[in-house]
Amino acid sequence: MNELILLRGGGDLASGVALRLHHAGFRVVITELPRPLAVRRSVSFSEAVYDGQTTVEDVTARLVTPDQVESTLSRGEIPVLADPNADILLRFTFYAVIDARLTKSRPQPIPVPVPLHVGLGPGFLAPRDCHAVIETRRGHTLGRVLWQGESASDSGQPEGDPRRVLRSNDNGVLIAHSTIGDHLEAGQLIAEIQSKIENRKSEIHSPFEGVLRGLLRDGMDVTRGLKLGDVDPRDDPVLCRLVSDKALAVGGGVLEAILTARHFQKI
């Protein structure tokens, strides 16, 4: 399959989509922010923006310039560009654009028309904003393709035990004291937030025993309320290095949308 697929976003959910499409033979290009904020960094292709390259499961992604896209694809790798406005659309012809940024708000129009535009989760209404929407909320509709309408609205609450999601309690700089995959005891110090204004630090502790599933990079600027970590009560460090079932289900929905559009002329 020679079609180019543009994936806007390289976080953990987007990376599950990228894996599904890559394994199915599609040529995937990822665009990201200059400073991505992925929490589940061990399974996020966005880490290539910081490290130059990263591997999620069995697939490697590499930070490139537009001139290096084709050579990177020819090596079987996924090109990643720091290109938040998707200007790459003006240089290459893409069959589909998959918006996996999960901003949960109505998107701005893309700069050029494409045969297939797919939006993930809340904020998209098909066909107003895109051709198809993929449901991202867990449940019986997870991963389903919606050619008309929108996905379930954002509940504002994390799935499962809400305590598992760690949020910044101040504005400042993240100082990490734990690493993704570490076992944590209840109440254990995970990170501190160093205020930029006052000489003070606030502490982030584990809400229960488990494994640190995700954490923003050490030294990142954070704001009060920002999601900065995730604790998994299953306490299995192996799961920290595997794309989630949810991400793969959403990836399956994206793959269905692409194949439907190609073979059944849905659009």
Residue pairs with C-beta under 8 A, 6 or more apart in sequence:
1 24
1 25
1 26
1 27
2 27
3 26
3 27
3 94
3 95
3 96
4 27
4 29
4 92
4 93
4 94
4 95
5 21
5 26
5 27
5 28
5 29
5 94
5 95
5 96
5 97
5 98
5 258
6 29
6 30
6 31
6 86
6 88
6 89
6 94
6 96
6 97
6 98
6 114
7 14
7 17
7 18
7 21
7 28
7 29
7 30
7 31
7 98
7 100
8 14
8 30
8 31
8 86
8 97
8 98
8 99
8 100
8 101
9 30
9 31
9 32
9 46
9 99
9 100
9 101
9 102
10 18
10 30
10 31
10 32
10 36
10 38
10 44
10 45
10 46
10 47
10 48
10 49
10 61
10 80
11 36
11 38
11 39
11 40
11 44
11 46
11 100
11 102
12 38
12 39
12 40
12 43
12 44
12 214
12 243
12 244
12 247
13 100
13 102
13 120
13 136
13 244
13 246
13 247
13 250
14 30
14 44
14 45
14 46
14 98
14 100
14 101
14 102
14 120
15 43
15 44
15 45
15 46
15 56
15 243
15 247
16 43
16 243
16 244
16 246
16 247
16 248
16 250
16 251
17 98
17 100
17 120
17 247
17 250
17 251
17 254
18 28
18 30
18 45
18 56
18 59
18 61
18 78
18 251
19 56
19 57
19 59
19 243
19 247
19 248
19 251
20 248
20 251
20 252
20 254
20 255
21 28
21 251
21 254
21 255
21 258
22 28
22 59
22 78
23 59
24 255
26 258
27 73
28 78
29 69
29 73
29 78
29 79
29 80
29 81
29 88
29 92
29 94
30 45
30 46
30 61
30 78
30 79
30 80
30 81
31 80
31 81
31 82
31 83
31 84
31 86
31 88
32 46
32 49
32 80
32 81
32 82
32 83
32 84
33 46
33 49
33 82
33 84
34 49
34 82
34 84
35 49
35 220
36 44
36 46
36 47
36 49
36 50
37 216
37 220
37 226
38 44
38 46
38 47
38 214
38 216
39 214
39 215
39 216
39 227
39 228
39 229
39 230
40 180
40 213
40 214
40 230
40 240
40 244
41 47
41 180
41 214
41 215
41 216
41 217
42 56
42 180
42 181
42 214
42 240
42 241
43 56
43 57
43 240
43 241
43 242
43 243
43 244
43 247
44 54
44 56
45 54
45 56
45 61
45 78
45 80
46 80
47 54
48 54
48 61
48 62
48 63
48 80
49 63
49 80
49 82
50 217
51 63
52 62
52 63
53 60
53 61
53 62
53 63
53 77
54 60
54 61
55 61
56 243
57 241
57 242
57 243
59 77
59 78
60 77
60 78
61 77
61 78
61 79
61 80
62 72
62 77
62 78
62 79
62 80
63 80
63 81
63 82
64 72
64 79
64 80
64 81
65 81
66 81
66 88
66 91
66 92
68 79
69 79
69 81
69 88
69 92
72 78
72 79
73 79
81 88
85 111
86 97
86 110
86 111
87 111
89 97
89 110
89 111
89 112
89 114
90 111
90 112
94 114
95 114
95 115
95 116
95 258
96 114
96 115
96 116
96 117
96 118
96 258
96 261
97 110
97 114
97 116
97 117
97 118
98 118
98 120
98 254
99 107
99 117
99 118
99 119
99 120
99 124
99 130
100 120
101 107
102 120
102 121
102 136
103 123
104 121
104 122
104 123
104 154
105 123
106 123
106 124
106 125
106 129
107 119
107 123
107 124
107 129
107 130
110 117
115 261
115 267
116 131
116 132
116 257
116 258
116 261
116 267
117 130
117 131
117 132
118 130
118 131
118 132
118 133
118 134
118 254
118 257
118 258
119 126
119 129
119 130
119 132
119 133
119 134
120 133
120 134
120 136
120 250
120 254
121 133
121 134
121 135
121 136
121 137
121 151
121 154
122 136
122 150
122 151
122 152
122 153
122 154
123 129
124 130
124 133
124 150
124 151
125 133
125 149
125 150
126 132
126 133
126 146
126 147
126 148
126 149
126 150
127 147
127 148
131 147
131 257
131 261
131 266
131 267
132 145
132 146
132 147
132 257
132 261
132 266
133 145
133 146
133 149
133 150
133 151
134 143
134 144
134 145
134 146
134 151
134 250
134 253
134 254
134 257
135 141
135 142
135 143
135 144
135 146
135 151
135 152
135 250
135 253
136 142
136 151
136 246
136 250
137 151
137 152
137 155
137 159
138 159
138 246
139 152
141 152
142 246
142 249
142 250
143 249
143 250
143 252
143 253
144 253
145 253
145 256
145 257
145 260
147 266
158 164
158 165
161 207
161 208
161 233
163 207
163 208
163 231
164 207
164 210
164 213
164 230
164 231
164 232
164 233
165 227
165 229
165 230
166 190
166 191
166 204
166 207
166 215
166 227
166 228
166 229
166 230
166 231
167 225
167 226
167 227
167 228
168 174
168 193
168 204
168 222
168 223
168 224
168 225
168 226
168 228
169 193
169 202
169 204
169 224
170 193
170 195
170 200
170 202
170 224
171 193
171 195
171 196
171 197
171 222
171 223
171 224
172 193
172 194
172 195
172 196
172 201
172 202
172 221
172 222
173 193
173 194
173 196
173 219
173 220
173 221
173 222
174 191
174 192
174 193
174 216
174 217
174 218
174 219
174 220
174 221
174 222
174 228
175 191
175 192
175 193
175 194
175 201
175 218
175 219
176 190
176 191
176 215
176 217
176 218
177 189
177 190
177 191
177 192
178 184
178 188
178 189
178 190
178 191
178 212
178 215
179 212
179 215
180 212
180 213
180 214
180 215
180 240
181 211
181 212
181 237
181 240
181 241
182 211
182 212
182 237
183 209
183 210
183 211
183 235
183 237
184 190
184 206
184 209
184 210
184 211
184 212
184 231
185 206
185 209
186 206
186 207
186 208
186 209
187 205
187 206
188 205
188 206
189 203
189 204
189 205
190 204
190 205
190 206
190 212
190 215
190 229
190 231
191 203
191 204
191 215
191 228
191 229
192 201
192 202
192 203
192 204
193 201
193 202
193 203
193 204
193 222
194 200
194 201
195 201
195 202
204 228
204 229
206 212
206 231
207 231
208 231
208 233
209 233
209 235
210 231
210 232
210 233
210 234
210 235
211 231
211 232
211 234
211 235
211 236
211 237
211 239
211 240
212 229
212 230
212 231
212 232
212 240
213 230
213 231
213 232
213 239
213 240
214 229
214 230
214 240
215 228
215 229
215 230
216 222
216 228
216 229
220 228
222 228
232 239
232 240
260 266
261 267
